[in-house]
Amino acid sequence: MEVVLALVVGVIIAGALYLVMQRNLLRFVFGLILLSGGVNLLLFTAGRPIRGAPPLVPYGLSEPAGAVANALPQALILTAIVIGFGLTAFALVLLLRAYERLGTLSTDELTARVAEPRPIADRGDGEVAP
């Protein structure tokens, strides 16, 4: 089962990296969401998923009886889901504001509009026109 999960993780992360390297901000955000899911699945796979009982210690014993599921990867994944949701919400709002202000989501057009200054025209009277 771990081999299948490892292959799925590889496919998800490869797809996420493909989307992140696109020249469109919306595809970048979708790649970020997909990467977050892939990393969560990677953490789950690294925790060696087994079909075991919940990690509860019965009364009177000092350790669980039998095979139990590892609770640490589950707690890490839950934390990563919450952080990933916050990051996704922030990225989508930032994407919306960039589209409202600049009118495009293409990174080529964004750099041409924002990063490069406009040429300054000299009127000849000592005043510089914007």
TAVENWO-V473798 format. One record per residue. N is the residue number from 1. PHI is phi in radians with two decimals (* if undefined). PSI is psi in degrees with one decimal (none if undefined). NEAR is the number of other C-alpha atoms within 12 Angstrom. Layout:
n/phi/psi/near
N/PHI/PSI/NEAR
N/PHI/PSI/NEAR
This chain:
n/phi/psi/near
1/*/-34.4/14
2/-1.15/-33.5/18
3/-1.17/-42.6/14
4/-1.12/-44.1/14
5/-1.12/-38.2/23
6/-1.12/-40.2/24
7/-1.15/-41.0/17
8/-1.11/-41.7/21
9/-1.06/-43.9/27
10/-1.07/-42.1/22
11/-1.17/-43.2/21
12/-1.12/-45.6/27
13/-1.21/-35.3/26
14/-1.12/-43.2/20
15/-1.11/-38.8/25
16/-1.14/-42.5/26
17/-1.15/-35.0/23
18/-1.09/-44.4/21
19/-1.21/-37.0/23
20/-1.15/-31.6/24
21/-1.49/3.6/19
22/-1.28/162.4/21
23/-1.71/36.4/20
24/-2.34/131.0/22
25/-1.21/-31.5/29
26/-1.16/-42.3/27
27/-1.14/-34.4/26
28/-1.07/-44.3/27
29/-1.16/-40.4/33
30/-1.11/-37.8/28
31/-1.12/-37.4/28
32/-1.12/-41.1/33
33/-1.12/-44.7/33
34/-1.14/-38.0/30
35/-1.12/-39.1/31
36/-1.08/-44.0/33
37/-1.14/-38.2/31
38/-1.13/-40.6/31
39/-1.19/-37.3/31
40/-1.09/-42.7/32
41/-1.17/-33.4/33
42/-1.11/-43.6/31
43/-1.09/-40.0/29
44/-1.11/-42.1/29
45/-1.18/-38.4/26
46/-1.15/-23.2/23
47/-1.41/7.5/23
48/0.92/80.2/23
49/-1.17/129.0/26
50/-2.29/157.9/19
51/-1.57/93.2/13
52/-2.32/-179.1/16
53/-1.34/162.3/17
54/-1.08/151.1/17
55/-1.35/66.3/19
56/-1.94/139.7/19
57/-1.68/119.6/15
58/-1.12/154.5/13
59/-1.10/131.5/9
60/1.67/-9.6/9
61/-1.90/158.4/10
62/-1.73/-10.0/9
63/-2.57/160.2/13
64/-1.14/148.1/18
65/-1.60/125.2/17
66/1.48/-169.6/16
67/-1.37/131.3/16
68/-2.23/158.3/20
69/-1.31/147.9/22
70/-1.42/121.8/25
71/-1.47/-20.4/21
72/-1.13/-48.9/18
73/-1.07/-34.7/22
74/-1.13/-40.4/24
75/-1.20/-39.4/17
76/-1.13/-40.3/22
77/-1.16/-41.6/26
78/-1.07/-42.6/21
79/-1.13/-42.1/17
80/-1.15/-33.7/26
81/-1.13/-43.8/24
82/-1.14/-45.5/17
83/-1.14/-41.3/18
84/-1.09/-37.1/25
85/-1.15/-42.0/20
86/-1.12/-42.5/16
87/-1.12/-39.7/19
88/-1.14/-44.0/26
89/-1.08/-43.1/18
90/-1.11/-43.4/17
91/-1.14/-38.1/23
92/-1.20/-39.0/23
93/-1.17/-41.4/17
94/-1.09/-39.8/19
95/-1.12/-43.3/27
96/-1.11/-44.1/19
97/-1.14/-38.0/16
98/-1.14/-39.3/22
99/-1.21/-39.6/20
100/-1.12/-40.3/12
101/-1.40/-40.6/14
102/-1.82/-19.8/19
103/1.37/12.2/16
104/-2.63/159.3/23
105/-2.08/1.1/27
106/-1.37/129.5/21
107/-1.20/-28.7/25
108/-1.13/-43.4/16
109/-1.25/-33.1/19
110/-1.13/-43.2/21
111/-1.20/-32.6/15
112/-1.23/-31.4/14
113/-1.51/-35.9/18
114/-1.82/-45.0/16
115/-1.35/-32.9/11
116/-1.68/128.3/11
117/-1.25/153.4/10
118/-1.29/148.2/11
119/-1.19/140.7/9
120/-1.64/124.4/10
121/-1.60/132.9/12
122/-1.69/122.7/11
123/-1.37/-15.5/10
124/1.66/-12.8/8
125/-1.80/18.0/8
126/1.57/-13.7/8
127/-1.60/143.4/10
128/-1.86/122.8/11
129/-1.42/142.2/12
130/-1.23/none/10
